Amino acid sequence: MGLIAVITVAFALLAAPAFAANVGFEELKIDGGTDAPLTAGVWYPTDAVETKQRLGDVTQNVAPLAAVAGRNLPLVVISHGGGGSYDDQAVNSVAVGLSGRDGGIA
């Protein structure tokens, strides 16, 4: 990540209030028409119980398909670039941190 991206993420992590103790997760598939579908990972604050889940190449403590905790929450979109995946450890670390809790990768 470039220096500006790292600074932006660090600021967002420090500024984001913790709405819930746990992290929810949902995988979305977006129709790509004649191309392969776009797969996206969504992390968000939740009060649901977490369990260890395999997300591609990493394991995380998340609550799959859990209810979102909080209202009027900010949205942060992270792009890993072409040829990557949301299961990249750097993307996961940022996403879990922004969803309301530090860490998260087991």
Secondary structure, DSSP 8 states (H G I E B T S, - for coil): --HHHHHHHHHHHHHS----SEEEEEEEEE--TTS--EEEEEEEEE-S--EEEEETTEEEEEEET----SSS---------TT--TT-HHHHHHHHHHTT-S--B-
